[in-house]
Amino acid sequence: KHLKKIKFENIIDNCAYHLNDVKILLNSIIKTKKMTYIFSSSVMTYLHLYLKKDLNEKDWFKSNSSKKMSAMYKDHEIIYAKNKRKIENYLIKNKKIQYIILRIHNVVGEFDFSKKTSVLFNSEYDQLKKYKIKKEDFFQFTYDKDLVDLIYKFFLKKITKSDVFNVCNNPVNVKDFLKKKKGKLKKNLNDYAETHFPFPVNVIMNNKKIKRKLRFNFTSINKIIYALSKSEEFK
């Protein structure tokens, strides 16, 4: 009830997992069509299209099944994707809400609580081969500092209509990735004892729209590796 007393211009929701929670929140805070709800969604909401190269934002409407996702993702991750997609669907259909949906790829950075950054950036080819990852495959992710900068830009930007954006750095070929990080990240990784590699392979979104509309340049892989090499995680 306290939220109803506050007039919001923009609100970002980085922790919404269930549609009912979003409905309760929006019913509490929406007082004007000028308010924008910025929703952190996921690359996984593309469902079975995840292996279609260069996914653009409109491809989302073609996805209708999660059956093939088990080859890449665990059961709880697929449930997460479906929940995020339900929220997206609700926002897109609700004409009373002005929204920005950010479809965010797997986030990497120094303070990654999931430890996926450490697993990815410490892996060598012998370890990747165990998961049938080839040198001609691709990784893609979202650098956490780029994500923060983009969110800040949205807060500064005058938002006049709803929109959807893929949020991701440029993809990097596995062979090039291994070459660029060689000798720069010193921490050795023990064998990762999981049936799935904890980072998606060949799941590639097109980021041209957000780069164009926000005039944003994502951090290069060389600069990301350099920044990580200076962090405590990799010393």
Disulfide bonds with the S-S distance in Angstrom:
none
